Amino acid sequence: MECKIELSVGQQFEIERFNRVIDATADASQLRDLAKQLLQAWHTQRAATTWVMQQQGITTTPPAIEQPDG
């Protein structure tokens, strides 16, 4: 059974706010730094999710994001 996680309206607004900041950023160095921060945050969240699932006796792991081509 697949469980769909829905974002709150506040979370959706926060995503939109950050999307606008990213769109307004022309500096490639800043975008690289942001991408690295997001990658770290994603992996930290994934590790936390795995830990919680293990604590609850769930043996599956969260799905990984497909690797980009190139």
mmCIF file as Biopython writes it, N, C-alpha, C and O atoms, coordinates in Angstrom:
data_model
#
loop_
_atom_site.group_PDB
_atom_site.id
_atom_site.type_symbol
_atom_site.label_atom_id
_atom_site.label_alt_id
_atom_site.label_comp_id
_atom_site.label_asym_id
_atom_site.label_entity_id
_atom_site.label_seq_id
_atom_site.pdbx_PDB_ins_code
_atom_site.Cartn_x
_atom_site.Cartn_y
_atom_site.Cartn_z
_atom_site.occupancy
_atom_site.B_iso_or_equiv
_atom_site.auth_seq_id
_atom_site.auth_asym_id
_atom_site.pdbx_PDB_model_num
ATOM 1   N N  . MET A ? 1  ? 0.854  -1.185 0.000   1.0 0.0 1  A 1 
ATOM 2   C CA . MET A ? 1  ? 0.000  0.000  0.000   1.0 0.0 1  A 1 
ATOM 3   C C  . MET A ? 1  ? 0.896  1.244  0.000   1.0 0.0 1  A 1 
ATOM 4   O O  . MET A ? 1  ? 1.813  1.363  0.813   1.0 0.0 1  A 1 
ATOM 5   N N  . GLU A ? 2  ? 0.621  2.143  -0.902  1.0 0.0 2  A 1 
ATOM 6   C CA . GLU A ? 2  ? 1.402  3.372  -1.003  1.0 0.0 2  A 1 
ATOM 7   C C  . GLU A ? 2  ? 0.743  4.460  -0.173  1.0 0.0 2  A 1 
ATOM 8   O O  . GLU A ? 2  ? -0.469 4.665  -0.239  1.0 0.0 2  A 1 
ATOM 9   N N  . CYS A ? 3  ? 1.554  5.150  0.606   1.0 0.0 3  A 1 
ATOM 10  C CA . CYS A ? 3  ? 1.060  6.238  1.449   1.0 0.0 3  A 1 
ATOM 11  C C  . CYS A ? 3  ? 1.513  7.562  0.842   1.0 0.0 3  A 1 
ATOM 12  O O  . CYS A ? 3  ? 2.709  7.837  0.751   1.0 0.0 3  A 1 
ATOM 13  N N  . LYS A ? 4  ? 0.553  8.372  0.431   1.0 0.0 4  A 1 
ATOM 14  C CA . LYS A ? 4  ? 0.894  9.666  -0.145  1.0 0.0 4  A 1 
ATOM 15  C C  . LYS A ? 4  ? 0.955  10.711 0.964   1.0 0.0 4  A 1 
ATOM 16  O O  . LYS A ? 4  ? 0.012  10.870 1.740   1.0 0.0 4  A 1 
ATOM 17  N N  . ILE A ? 5  ? 2.071  11.411 1.023   1.0 0.0 5  A 1 
ATOM 18  C CA . ILE A ? 5  ? 2.254  12.454 2.022   1.0 0.0 5  A 1 
ATOM 19  C C  . ILE A ? 5  ? 1.890  13.786 1.373   1.0 0.0 5  A 1 
ATOM 20  O O  . ILE A ? 5  ? 2.446  14.163 0.342   1.0 0.0 5  A 1 
ATOM 21  N N  . GLU A ? 6  ? 0.960  14.478 1.986   1.0 0.0 6  A 1 
ATOM 22  C CA . GLU A ? 6  ? 0.533  15.758 1.446   1.0 0.0 6  A 1 
ATOM 23  C C  . GLU A ? 6  ? 1.182  16.895 2.215   1.0 0.0 6  A 1 
ATOM 24  O O  . GLU A ? 6  ? 1.348  16.822 3.433   1.0 0.0 6  A 1 
ATOM 25  N N  . LEU A ? 7  ? 1.544  17.935 1.502   1.0 0.0 7  A 1 
ATOM 26  C CA . LEU A ? 7  ? 2.136  19.120 2.116   1.0 0.0 7  A 1 
ATOM 27  C C  . LEU A ? 7  ? 1.035  20.051 2.595   1.0 0.0 7  A 1 
ATOM 28  O O  . LEU A ? 7  ? -0.027 20.157 1.982   1.0 0.0 7  A 1 
ATOM 29  N N  . SER A ? 8  ? 1.312  20.723 3.705   1.0 0.0 8  A 1 
ATOM 30  C CA . SER A ? 8  ? 0.361  21.709 4.198   1.0 0.0 8  A 1 
ATOM 31  C C  . SER A ? 8  ? 0.409  22.939 3.285   1.0 0.0 8  A 1 
ATOM 32  O O  . SER A ? 8  ? 1.331  23.092 2.485   1.0 0.0 8  A 1 
ATOM 33  N N  . VAL A ? 9  ? -0.575 23.795 3.413   1.0 0.0 9  A 1 
ATOM 34  C CA . VAL A ? 9  ? -0.598 25.028 2.627   1.0 0.0 9  A 1 
ATOM 35  C C  . VAL A ? 9  ? 0.634  25.868 2.958   1.0 0.0 9  A 1 
ATOM 36  O O  . VAL A ? 9  ? 1.237  26.465 2.066   1.0 0.0 9  A 1 
ATOM 37  N N  . GLY A ? 10 ? 1.007  25.915 4.231   1.0 0.0 10 A 1 
ATOM 38  C CA . GLY A ? 10 ? 2.198  26.658 4.635   1.0 0.0 10 A 1 
ATOM 39  C C  . GLY A ? 10 ? 3.457  26.111 3.977   1.0 0.0 10 A 1 
ATOM 40  O O  . GLY A ? 10 ? 4.313  26.878 3.537   1.0 0.0 10 A 1 
ATOM 41  N N  . GLN A ? 11 ? 3.571  24.792 3.909   1.0 0.0 11 A 1 
ATOM 42  C CA . GLN A ? 11 ? 4.725  24.179 3.263   1.0 0.0 11 A 1 
ATOM 43  C C  . GLN A ? 11 ? 4.737  24.479 1.766   1.0 0.0 11 A 1 
ATOM 44  O O  . GLN A ? 11 ? 5.795  24.723 1.185   1.0 0.0 11 A 1 
ATOM 45  N N  . GLN A ? 12 ? 3.573  24.461 1.155   1.0 0.0 12 A 1 
ATOM 46  C CA . GLN A ? 12 ? 3.482  24.776 -0.269  1.0 0.0 12 A 1 
ATOM 47  C C  . GLN A ? 12 ? 3.911  26.220 -0.536  1.0 0.0 12 A 1 
ATOM 48  O O  . GLN A ? 12 ? 4.610  26.490 -1.513  1.0 0.0 12 A 1 
ATOM 49  N N  . PHE A ? 13 ? 3.497  27.138 0.323   1.0 0.0 13 A 1 
ATOM 50  C CA . PHE A ? 13 ? 3.908  28.533 0.174   1.0 0.0 13 A 1 
ATOM 51  C C  . PHE A ? 13 ? 5.419  28.689 0.368   1.0 0.0 13 A 1 
ATOM 52  O O  . PHE A ? 13 ? 6.068  29.459 -0.340  1.0 0.0 13 A 1 
ATOM 53  N N  . GLU A ? 14 ? 5.973  27.944 1.342   1.0 0.0 14 A 1 
ATOM 54  C CA . GLU A ? 14 ? 7.412  28.005 1.584   1.0 0.0 14 A 1 
ATOM 55  C C  . GLU A ? 14 ? 8.192  27.489 0.372   1.0 0.0 14 A 1 
ATOM 56  O O  . GLU A ? 14 ? 9.216  28.062 -0.001  1.0 0.0 14 A 1 
ATOM 57  N N  . ILE A ? 15 ? 7.712  26.424 -0.229  1.0 0.0 15 A 1 
ATOM 58  C CA . ILE A ? 15 ? 8.344  25.895 -1.442  1.0 0.0 15 A 1 
ATOM 59  C C  . ILE A ? 15 ? 8.289  26.934 -2.553  1.0 0.0 15 A 1 
ATOM 60  O O  . ILE A ? 15 ? 9.283  27.161 -3.243  1.0 0.0 15 A 1 
ATOM 61  N N  . GLU A ? 16 ? 7.152  27.555 -2.727  1.0 0.0 16 A 1 
ATOM 62  C CA . GLU A ? 16 ? 7.014  28.577 -3.766  1.0 0.0 16 A 1 
ATOM 63  C C  . GLU A ? 16 ? 7.952  29.749 -3.502  1.0 0.0 16 A 1 
ATOM 64  O O  . GLU A ? 16 ? 8.556  30.286 -4.431  1.0 0.0 16 A 1 
ATOM 65  N N  . ARG A ? 17 ? 8.075  30.146 -2.239  1.0 0.0 17 A 1 
ATOM 66  C CA . ARG A ? 17 ? 8.976  31.246 -1.894  1.0 0.0 17 A 1 
ATOM 67  C C  . ARG A ? 17 ? 10.419 30.902 -2.271  1.0 0.0 17 A 1 
ATOM 68  O O  . ARG A ? 17 ? 11.124 31.717 -2.866  1.0 0.0 17 A 1 
ATOM 69  N N  . PHE A ? 18 ? 10.847 29.702 -1.922  1.0 0.0 18 A 1 
ATOM 70  C CA . PHE A ? 18 ? 12.206 29.284 -2.258  1.0 0.0 18 A 1 
ATOM 71  C C  . PHE A ? 18 ? 12.386 29.107 -3.767  1.0 0.0 18 A 1 
ATOM 72  O O  . PHE A ? 18 ? 13.450 29.410 -4.305  1.0 0.0 18 A 1 
ATOM 73  N N  . ASN A ? 19 ? 11.352 28.619 -4.445  1.0 0.0 19 A 1 
ATOM 74  C CA . ASN A ? 19 ? 11.427 28.516 -5.908  1.0 0.0 19 A 1 
ATOM 75  C C  . ASN A ? 19 ? 11.687 29.880 -6.531  1.0 0.0 19 A 1 
ATOM 76  O O  . ASN A ? 19 ? 12.470 29.999 -7.474  1.0 0.0 19 A 1 
ATOM 77  N N  . ARG A ? 20 ? 11.040 30.892 -6.012  1.0 0.0 20 A 1 
ATOM 78  C CA . ARG A ? 20 ? 11.238 32.249 -6.549  1.0 0.0 20 A 1 
ATOM 79  C C  . ARG A ? 20 ? 12.643 32.770 -6.270  1.0 0.0 20 A 1 
ATOM 80  O O  . ARG A ? 20 ? 13.235 33.454 -7.105  1.0 0.0 20 A 1 
ATOM 81  N N  . VAL A ? 21 ? 13.174 32.446 -5.095  1.0 0.0 21 A 1 
ATOM 82  C CA . VAL A ? 21 ? 14.551 32.842 -4.772  1.0 0.0 21 A 1 
ATOM 83  C C  . VAL A ? 21 ? 15.519 32.153 -5.722  1.0 0.0 21 A 1 
ATOM 84  O O  . VAL A ? 21 ? 16.442 32.782 -6.239  1.0 0.0 21 A 1 
ATOM 85  N N  . ILE A ? 22 ? 15.310 30.868 -5.951  1.0 0.0 22 A 1 
ATOM 86  C CA . ILE A ? 22 ? 16.172 30.120 -6.871  1.0 0.0 22 A 1 
ATOM 87  C C  . ILE A ? 22 ? 16.072 30.694 -8.275  1.0 0.0 22 A 1 
ATOM 88  O O  . ILE A ? 22 ? 17.089 30.889 -8.939  1.0 0.0 22 A 1 
ATOM 89  N N  . ASP A ? 23 ? 14.865 30.964 -8.726  1.0 0.0 23 A 1 
ATOM 90  C CA . ASP A ? 23 ? 14.676 31.522 -10.078 1.0 0.0 23 A 1 
ATOM 91  C C  . ASP A ? 23 ? 15.344 32.887 -10.227 1.0 0.0 23 A 1 
ATOM 92  O O  . ASP A ? 23 ? 15.800 33.240 -11.315 1.0 0.0 23 A 1 
ATOM 93  N N  . ALA A ? 24 ? 15.403 33.652 -9.142  1.0 0.0 24 A 1 
ATOM 94  C CA . ALA A ? 24 ? 15.983 34.989 -9.205  1.0 0.0 24 A 1 
ATOM 95  C C  . ALA A ? 24 ? 17.507 34.976 -9.060  1.0 0.0 24 A 1 
ATOM 96  O O  . ALA A ? 24 ? 18.148 36.014 -9.224  1.0 0.0 24 A 1 
ATOM 97  N N  . THR A ? 25 ? 18.088 33.821 -8.756  1.0 0.0 25 A 1 
ATOM 98  C CA . THR A ? 25 ? 19.529 33.729 -8.545  1.0 0.0 25 A 1 
ATOM 99  C C  . THR A ? 25 ? 20.234 33.439 -9.858  1.0 0.0 25 A 1 
ATOM 100 O O  . THR A ? 25 ? 20.005 32.401 -10.479 1.0 0.0 25 A 1 
ATOM 101 N N  . ALA A ? 26 ? 21.094 34.361 -10.280 1.0 0.0 26 A 1 
ATOM 102 C CA . ALA A ? 26 ? 21.837 34.189 -11.527 1.0 0.0 26 A 1 
ATOM 103 C C  . ALA A ? 26 ? 23.255 33.689 -11.275 1.0 0.0 26 A 1 
ATOM 104 O O  . ALA A ? 26 ? 23.930 33.245 -12.204 1.0 0.0 26 A 1 
ATOM 105 N N  . ASP A ? 27 ? 23.709 33.757 -10.034 1.0 0.0 27 A 1 
ATOM 106 C CA . ASP A ? 27 ? 25.073 33.375 -9.677  1.0 0.0 27 A 1 
ATOM 107 C C  . ASP A ? 27 ? 25.179 31.844 -9.587  1.0 0.0 27 A 1 
ATOM 108 O O  . ASP A ? 27 ? 24.569 31.223 -8.717  1.0 0.0 27 A 1 
ATOM 109 N N  . ALA A ? 28 ? 25.953 31.253 -10.489 1.0 0.0 28 A 1 
ATOM 110 C CA . ALA A ? 28 ? 26.095 29.802 -10.543 1.0 0.0 28 A 1 
ATOM 111 C C  . ALA A ? 28 ? 26.705 29.255 -9.260  1.0 0.0 28 A 1 
ATOM 112 O O  . ALA A ? 28 ? 26.343 28.159 -8.832  1.0 0.0 28 A 1 
ATOM 113 N N  . SER A ? 29 ? 27.608 29.982 -8.642  1.0 0.0 29 A 1 
ATOM 114 C CA . SER A ? 29 ? 28.227 29.544 -7.401  1.0 0.0 29 A 1 
ATOM 115 C C  . SER A ? 29 ? 27.194 29.444 -6.277  1.0 0.0 29 A 1 
ATOM 116 O O  . SER A ? 29 ? 27.205 28.487 -5.503  1.0 0.0 29 A 1 
ATOM 117 N N  . GLN A ? 30 ? 26.312 30.422 -6.191  1.0 0.0 30 A 1 
ATOM 118 C CA . GLN A ? 30 ? 25.255 30.385 -5.180  1.0 0.0 30 A 1 
ATOM 119 C C  . GLN A ? 30 ? 24.314 29.209 -5.429  1.0 0.0 30 A 1 
ATOM 120 O O  . GLN A ? 30 ? 23.881 28.546 -4.486  1.0 0.0 30 A 1 
ATOM 121 N N  . LEU A ? 31 ? 23.998 28.951 -6.696  1.0 0.0 31 A 1 
ATOM 122 C CA . LEU A ? 31 ? 23.113 27.833 -7.023  1.0 0.0 31 A 1 
ATOM 123 C C  . LEU A ? 31 ? 23.778 26.499 -6.695  1.0 0.0 31 A 1 
ATOM 124 O O  . LEU A ? 31 ? 23.108 25.580 -6.223  1.0 0.0 31 A 1 
ATOM 125 N N  . ARG A ? 32 ? 25.078 26.375 -6.935  1.0 0.0 32 A 1 
ATOM 126 C CA . ARG A ? 32 ? 25.811 25.155 -6.576  1.0 0.0 32 A 1 
ATOM 127 C C  . ARG A ? 32 ? 25.780 24.944 -5.065  1.0 0.0 32 A 1 
ATOM 128 O O  . ARG A ? 32 ? 25.527 23.837 -4.590  1.0 0.0 32 A 1 
ATOM 129 N N  . ASP A ? 33 ? 26.039 26.015 -4.313  1.0 0.0 33 A 1 
ATOM 130 C CA . ASP A ? 33 ? 26.016 25.914 -2.849  1.0 0.0 33 A 1 
ATOM 131 C C  . ASP A ? 33 ? 24.631 25.498 -2.356  1.0 0.0 33 A 1 
ATOM 132 O O  . ASP A ? 33 ? 24.510 24.662 -1.460  1.0 0.0 33 A 1 
ATOM 133 N N  . LEU A ? 34 ? 23.598 26.079 -2.938  1.0 0.0 34 A 1 
ATOM 134 C CA . LEU A ? 34 ? 22.235 25.733 -2.559  1.0 0.0 34 A 1 
ATOM 135 C C  . LEU A ? 34 ? 21.943 24.267 -2.888  1.0 0.0 34 A 1 
ATOM 136 O O  . LEU A ? 34 ? 21.339 23.559 -2.083  1.0 0.0 34 A 1 
ATOM 137 N N  . ALA A ? 35 ? 22.365 23.817 -4.060  1.0 0.0 35 A 1 
ATOM 138 C CA . ALA A ? 35 ? 22.150 22.424 -4.446  1.0 0.0 35 A 1 
ATOM 139 C C  . ALA A ? 35 ? 22.833 21.479 -3.461  1.0 0.0 35 A 1 
ATOM 140 O O  . ALA A ? 35 ? 22.269 20.445 -3.103  1.0 0.0 35 A 1 
ATOM 141 N N  . LYS A ? 36 ? 24.034 21.825 -3.022  1.0 0.0 36 A 1 
ATOM 142 C CA . LYS A ? 36 ? 24.756 20.999 -2.059  1.0 0.0 36 A 1 
ATOM 143 C C  . LYS A ? 36 ? 24.036 20.974 -0.710  1.0 0.0 36 A 1 
ATOM 144 O O  . LYS A ? 36 ? 23.961 19.926 -0.069  1.0 0.0 36 A 1 
ATOM 145 N N  . GLN A ? 37 ? 23.513 22.108 -0.282  1.0 0.0 37 A 1 
ATOM 146 C CA . GLN A ? 37 ? 22.768 22.164 0.969   1.0 0.0 37 A 1 
ATOM 147 C C  . GLN A ? 37 ? 21.503 21.317 0.881   1.0 0.0 37 A 1 
ATOM 148 O O  . GLN A ? 37 ? 21.163 20.597 1.820   1.0 0.0 37 A 1 
ATOM 149 N N  . LEU A ? 38 ? 20.809 21.405 -0.252  1.0 0.0 38 A 1 
ATOM 150 C CA . LEU A ? 38 ? 19.588 20.619 -0.434  1.0 0.0 38 A 1 
ATOM 151 C C  . LEU A ? 38 ? 19.890 19.129 -0.485  1.0 0.0 38 A 1 
ATOM 152 O O  . LEU A ? 38 ? 19.131 18.323 0.053   1.0 0.0 38 A 1 
ATOM 153 N N  . LEU A ? 39 ? 20.990 18.758 -1.125  1.0 0.0 39 A 1 
ATOM 154 C CA . LEU A ? 39 ? 21.397 17.352 -1.174  1.0 0.0 39 A 1 
ATOM 155 C C  . LEU A ? 39 ? 21.679 16.833 0.232   1.0 0.0 39 A 1 
ATOM 156 O O  . LEU A ? 39 ? 21.253 15.734 0.588   1.0 0.0 39 A 1 
ATOM 157 N N  . GLN A ? 40 ? 22.395 17.621 1.029   1.0 0.0 40 A 1 
ATOM 158 C CA . GLN A ? 40 ? 22.683 17.236 2.412   1.0 0.0 40 A 1 
ATOM 159 C C  . GLN A ? 40 ? 21.385 17.095 3.209   1.0 0.0 40 A 1 
ATOM 160 O O  . GLN A ? 40 ? 21.213 16.128 3.951   1.0 0.0 40 A 1 
ATOM 161 N N  . ALA A ? 41 ? 20.482 18.048 3.058   1.0 0.0 41 A 1 
ATOM 162 C CA . ALA A ? 41 ? 19.213 18.003 3.787   1.0 0.0 41 A 1 
ATOM 163 C C  . ALA A ? 41 ? 18.390 16.784 3.369   1.0 0.0 41 A 1 
ATOM 164 O O  . ALA A ? 41 ? 17.784 16.127 4.216   1.0 0.0 41 A 1 
ATOM 165 N N  . TRP A ? 42 ? 18.364 16.482 2.080   1.0 0.0 42 A 1 
ATOM 166 C CA . TRP A ? 42 ? 17.597 15.339 1.594   1.0 0.0 42 A 1 
ATOM 167 C C  . TRP A ? 42 ? 18.144 14.038 2.178   1.0 0.0 42 A 1 
ATOM 168 O O  . TRP A ? 42 ? 17.377 13.191 2.637   1.0 0.0 42 A 1 
ATOM 169 N N  . HIS A ? 43 ? 19.472 13.877 2.162   1.0 0.0 43 A 1 
ATOM 170 C CA . HIS A ? 43 ? 20.062 12.650 2.690   1.0 0.0 43 A 1 
ATOM 171 C C  . HIS A ? 43 ? 19.884 12.556 4.208   1.0 0.0 43 A 1 
ATOM 172 O O  . HIS A ? 43 ? 19.689 11.462 4.737   1.0 0.0 43 A 1 
ATOM 173 N N  . THR A ? 44 ? 19.948 13.673 4.902   1.0 0.0 44 A 1 
ATOM 174 C CA . THR A ? 44 ? 19.709 13.675 6.344   1.0 0.0 44 A 1 
ATOM 175 C C  . THR A ? 44 ? 18.277 13.251 6.635   1.0 0.0 44 A 1 
ATOM 176 O O  . THR A ? 44 ? 18.032 12.457 7.543   1.0 0.0 44 A 1 
ATOM 177 N N  . GLN A ? 45 ? 17.331 13.781 5.863   1.0 0.0 45 A 1 
ATOM 178 C CA . GLN A ? 45 ? 15.924 13.413 6.041   1.0 0.0 45 A 1 
ATOM 179 C C  . GLN A ? 45 ? 15.709 11.936 5.727   1.0 0.0 45 A 1 
ATOM 180 O O  . GLN A ? 45 ? 14.961 11.250 6.424   1.0 0.0 45 A 1 
ATOM 181 N N  . ARG A ? 46 ? 16.360 11.454 4.690   1.0 0.0 46 A 1 
ATOM 182 C CA . ARG A ? 46 ? 16.235 10.046 4.304   1.0 0.0 46 A 1 
ATOM 183 C C  . ARG A ? 46 ? 16.782 9.145  5.406   1.0 0.0 46 A 1 
ATOM 184 O O  . ARG A ? 46 ? 16.175 8.123  5.727   1.0 0.0 46 A 1 
ATOM 185 N N  . ALA A ? 47 ? 17.931 9.516  5.991   1.0 0.0 47 A 1 
ATOM 186 C CA . ALA A ? 47 ? 18.500 8.740  7.090   1.0 0.0 47 A 1 
ATOM 187 C C  . ALA A ? 47 ? 17.569 8.747  8.296   1.0 0.0 47 A 1 
ATOM 188 O O  . ALA A ? 47 ? 17.398 7.721  8.954   1.0 0.0 47 A 1 
ATOM 189 N N  . ALA A ? 48 ? 16.970 9.890  8.587   1.0 0.0 48 A 1 
ATOM 190 C CA . ALA A ? 48 ? 16.037 9.985  9.709   1.0 0.0 48 A 1 
ATOM 191 C C  . ALA A ? 48 ? 14.809 9.119  9.462   1.0 0.0 48 A 1 
ATOM 192 O O  . ALA A ? 48 ? 14.325 8.449  10.374  1.0 0.0 48 A 1 
ATOM 193 N N  . THR A ? 49 ? 14.309 9.130  8.239   1.0 0.0 49 A 1 
ATOM 194 C CA . THR A ? 49 ? 13.150 8.307  7.885   1.0 0.0 49 A 1 
ATOM 195 C C  . THR A ? 49 ? 13.480 6.831  8.043   1.0 0.0 49 A 1 
ATOM 196 O O  . THR A ? 49 ? 12.676 6.069  8.580   1.0 0.0 49 A 1 
ATOM 197 N N  . THR A ? 50 ? 14.659 6.421  7.579   1.0 0.0 50 A 1 
ATOM 198 C CA . THR A ? 50 ? 15.088 5.033  7.711   1.0 0.0 50 A 1 
ATOM 199 C C  . THR A ? 50 ? 15.181 4.651  9.184   1.0 0.0 50 A 1 
ATOM 200 O O  . THR A ? 50 ? 14.743 3.565  9.566   1.0 0.0 50 A 1 
ATOM 201 N N  . TRP A ? 51 ? 15.747 5.526  10.019  1.0 0.0 51 A 1 
ATOM 202 C CA . TRP A ? 51 ? 15.879 5.253  11.438  1.0 0.0 51 A 1 
ATOM 203 C C  . TRP A ? 51 ? 14.508 5.066  12.089  1.0 0.0 51 A 1 
ATOM 204 O O  . TRP A ? 51 ? 14.306 4.125  12.857  1.0 0.0 51 A 1 
ATOM 205 N N  . VAL A ? 52 ? 13.568 5.962  11.779  1.0 0.0 52 A 1 
ATOM 206 C CA . VAL A ? 52 ? 12.218 5.861  12.354  1.0 0.0 52 A 1 
ATOM 207 C C  . VAL A ? 52 ? 11.560 4.562  11.915  1.0 0.0 52 A 1 
ATOM 208 O O  . VAL A ? 52 ? 10.930 3.878  12.721  1.0 0.0 52 A 1 
ATOM 209 N N  . MET A ? 53 ? 11.703 4.221  10.639  1.0 0.0 53 A 1 
ATOM 210 C CA . MET A ? 53 ? 11.111 2.982  10.141  1.0 0.0 53 A 1 
ATOM 211 C C  . MET A ? 53 ? 11.713 1.768  10.850  1.0 0.0 53 A 1 
ATOM 212 O O  . MET A ? 53 ? 10.992 0.826  11.178  1.0 0.0 53 A 1 
ATOM 213 N N  . GLN A ? 54 ? 13.014 1.782  11.086  1.0 0.0 54 A 1 
ATOM 214 C CA . GLN A ? 54 ? 13.669 0.685  11.803  1.0 0.0 54 A 1 
ATOM 215 C C  . GLN A ? 54 ? 13.168 0.600  13.235  1.0 0.0 54 A 1 
ATOM 216 O O  . GLN A ? 54 ? 12.970 -0.499 13.754  1.0 0.0 54 A 1 
ATOM 217 N N  . GLN A ? 55 ? 12.960 1.738  13.880  1.0 0.0 55 A 1 
ATOM 218 C CA . GLN A ? 55 ? 12.450 1.765  15.252  1.0 0.0 55 A 1 
ATOM 219 C C  . GLN A ? 55 ? 11.047 1.165  15.326  1.0 0.0 55 A 1 
ATOM 220 O O  . GLN A ? 55 ? 10.658 0.601  16.349  1.0 0.0 55 A 1 
ATOM 221 N N  . GLN A ? 56 ? 10.289 1.292  14.229  1.0 0.0 56 A 1 
ATOM 222 C CA . GLN A ? 56 ? 8.924  0.767  14.180  1.0 0.0 56 A 1 
ATOM 223 C C  . GLN A ? 56 ? 8.871  -0.651 13.626  1.0 0.0 56 A 1 
ATOM 224 O O  . GLN A ? 56 ? 7.794  -1.230 13.484  1.0 0.0 56 A 1 
ATOM 225 N N  . GLY A ? 57 ? 10.047 -1.208 13.314  1.0 0.0 57 A 1 
ATOM 226 C CA . GLY A ? 57 ? 10.103 -2.575 12.817  1.0 0.0 57 A 1 
ATOM 227 C C  . GLY A ? 57 ? 9.780  -2.719 11.341  1.0 0.0 57 A 1 
ATOM 228 O O  . GLY A ? 57 ? 9.493  -3.822 10.876  1.0 0.0 57 A 1 
ATOM 229 N N  . ILE A ? 58 ? 9.821  -1.635 10.608  1.0 0.0 58 A 1 
ATOM 230 C CA . ILE A ? 58 ? 9.562  -1.665 9.168   1.0 0.0 58 A 1 
ATOM 231 C C  . ILE A ? 58 ? 10.897 -1.892 8.474   1.0 0.0 58 A 1 
ATOM 232 O O  . ILE A ? 58 ? 11.860 -1.168 8.727   1.0 0.0 58 A 1 
ATOM 233 N N  . THR A ? 59 ? 10.963 -2.891 7.601   1.0 0.0 59 A 1 
ATOM 234 C CA . THR A ? 59 ? 12.257 -3.278 7.031   1.0 0.0 59 A 1 
ATOM 235 C C  . THR A ? 59 ? 12.539 -2.681 5.658   1.0 0.0 59 A 1 
ATOM 236 O O  . THR A ? 59 ? 13.656 -2.827 5.162   1.0 0.0 59 A 1 
ATOM 237 N N  . THR A ? 60 ? 11.596 -2.030 5.036   1.0 0.0 60 A 1 
ATOM 238 C CA . THR A ? 60 ? 11.863 -1.427 3.731   1.0 0.0 60 A 1 
ATOM 239 C C  . THR A ? 60 ? 12.583 -0.107 3.909   1.0 0.0 60 A 1 
ATOM 240 O O  . THR A ? 60 ? 12.523 0.500  4.978   1.0 0.0 60 A 1 
ATOM 241 N N  . THR A ? 61 ? 13.267 0.342  2.859   1.0 0.0 61 A 1 
ATOM 242 C CA . THR A ? 61 ? 13.952 1.629  2.897   1.0 0.0 61 A 1 
ATOM 243 C C  . THR A ? 61 ? 13.220 2.610  2.012   1.0 0.0 61 A 1 
ATOM 244 O O  . THR A ? 61 ? 12.548 2.198  1.066   1.0 0.0 61 A 1 
ATOM 245 N N  . PRO A ? 62 ? 13.331 3.913  2.294   1.0 0.0 62 A 1 
ATOM 246 C CA . PRO A ? 62 ? 12.687 4.908  1.443   1.0 0.0 62 A 1 
ATOM 247 C C  . PRO A ? 62 ? 13.267 4.822  0.027   1.0 0.0 62 A 1 
ATOM 248 O O  . PRO A ? 62 ? 14.439 4.486  -0.141  1.0 0.0 62 A 1 
ATOM 249 N N  . PRO A ? 63 ? 12.467 5.120  -0.974  1.0 0.0 63 A 1 
ATOM 250 C CA . PRO A ? 63 ? 12.962 5.053  -2.351  1.0 0.0 63 A 1 
ATOM 251 C C  . PRO A ? 63 ? 14.032 6.115  -2.614  1.0 0.0 63 A 1 
ATOM 252 O O  . PRO A ? 63 ? 14.007 7.203  -2.039  1.0 0.0 63 A 1 
ATOM 253 N N  . ALA A ? 64 ? 14.945 5.778  -3.475  1.0 0.0 64 A 1 
ATOM 254 C CA . ALA A ? 64 ? 16.002 6.714  -3.869  1.0 0.0 64 A 1 
ATOM 255 C C  . ALA A ? 64 ? 15.548 7.498  -5.088  1.0 0.0 64 A 1 
ATOM 256 O O  . ALA A ? 64 ? 14.673 7.064  -5.838  1.0 0.0 64 A 1 
ATOM 257 N N  . ILE A ? 65 ? 16.153 8.645  -5.269  1.0 0.0 65 A 1 
ATOM 258 C CA . ILE A ? 65 ? 15.911 9.447  -6.463  1.0 0.0 65 A 1 
ATOM 259 C C  . ILE A ? 65 ? 16.806 8.914  -7.565  1.0 0.0 65 A 1 
ATOM 260 O O  . ILE A ? 65 ? 17.975 8.606  -7.329  1.0 0.0 65 A 1 
ATOM 261 N N  . GLU A ? 66 ? 16.258 8.802  -8.773  1.0 0.0 66 A 1 
ATOM 262 C CA . GLU A ? 66 ? 17.064 8.323  -9.895  1.0 0.0 66 A 1 
ATOM 263 C C  . GLU A ? 66 ? 18.213 9.278  -10.167 1.0 0.0 66 A 1 
ATOM 264 O O  . GLU A ? 66 ? 18.072 10.494 -10.039 1.0 0.0 66 A 1 
ATOM 265 N N  . GLN A ? 67 ? 19.348 8.712  -10.542 1.0 0.0 67 A 1 
ATOM 266 C CA . GLN A ? 67 ? 20.534 9.499  -10.870 1.0 0.0 67 A 1 
ATOM 267 C C  . GLN A ? 67 ? 20.315 10.246 -12.203 1.0 0.0 67 A 1 
ATOM 268 O O  . GLN A ? 67 ? 19.769 9.684  -13.153 1.0 0.0 67 A 1 
ATOM 269 N N  . PRO A ? 68 ? 20.743 11.504 -12.256 1.0 0.0 68 A 1 
ATOM 270 C CA . PRO A ? 68 ? 20.626 12.235 -13.531 1.0 0.0 68 A 1 
ATOM 271 C C  . PRO A ? 68 ? 21.592 11.662 -14.557 1.0 0.0 68 A 1 
ATOM 272 O O  . PRO A ? 68 ? 22.657 11.152 -14.207 1.0 0.0 68 A 1 
ATOM 273 N N  . ASP A ? 69 ? 21.210 11.752 -15.823 1.0 0.0 69 A 1 
ATOM 274 C CA . ASP A ? 69 ? 22.096 11.311 -16.905 1.0 0.0 69 A 1 
ATOM 275 C C  . ASP A ? 69 ? 23.212 12.311 -17.080 1.0 0.0 69 A 1 
ATOM 276 O O  . ASP A ? 69 ? 23.022 13.515 -16.909 1.0 0.0 69 A 1 
ATOM 277 N N  . GLY A ? 70 ? 24.404 11.786 -17.432 1.0 0.0 70 A 1 
ATOM 278 C CA . GLY A ? 70 ? 25.491 12.688 -17.762 1.0 0.0 70 A 1 
ATOM 279 C C  . GLY A ? 70 ? 26.520 12.718 -16.785 1.0 0.0 70 A 1 
ATOM 280 O O  . GLY A ? 70 ? 27.502 13.444 -16.945 1.0 0.0 70 A 1 
#
